[in-house]
């Protein structure tokens, strides 16, 4: 079993849809939780980070962490074609561990 | 503010050769980490440096090595290249020793071993 599990998709939604991306993890020592977005031929870019259970909102993006269930989510409201990318969850303990990434396509 | 700069962007090497990749972190960032990204394995942690000291190392063979200089620039070296080393190698820097603000990644070096 991998430390961080993420459904690789691909996920395809129409423009304007609400997108839900999820990761589960097995190591309760993970302290900080992040979501990265990676466009083709680019390095990942940090979208959001949090270190406590609960929700954190930034514009159209909401990150949710449930440490008791070892489950994190990223919600994208009013999705746009420009949101089409691979989304990676990440979490840190001694180093940063990444999920496999979910490839998202938002169709106009 | 300049981002994380990785050079070269693309490399083609032959099996058995060695290669050195370079990373210049964001000014003021003292933590530098290296990752290997492949379609099958995703992002795999190689090693992390903080103030010229290797702080952590992933599960890669000894052919993979790295170092960090006093100006925080970092290099990684892969000796005796194998076909399976073909990947995107990403460098990331952080302003926080504990990485609580996340990493800023470079665009990577795409290495192809033939």
Interface residues (C-beta under 8 A of the other chain):
Chain A: X32 X34 X36 X41 X42 X43 X44 X45 X46 X49 X51 X88 X90 X92 X94 X95 X96 X97 X98 X99 X100 X101
Chain B: X4 X33 X35 X42 X43 X45 X48 X56 X58 X90 X92 X98 X99 X100 X101 X102 X103 X104 X105 X106 X107 X108
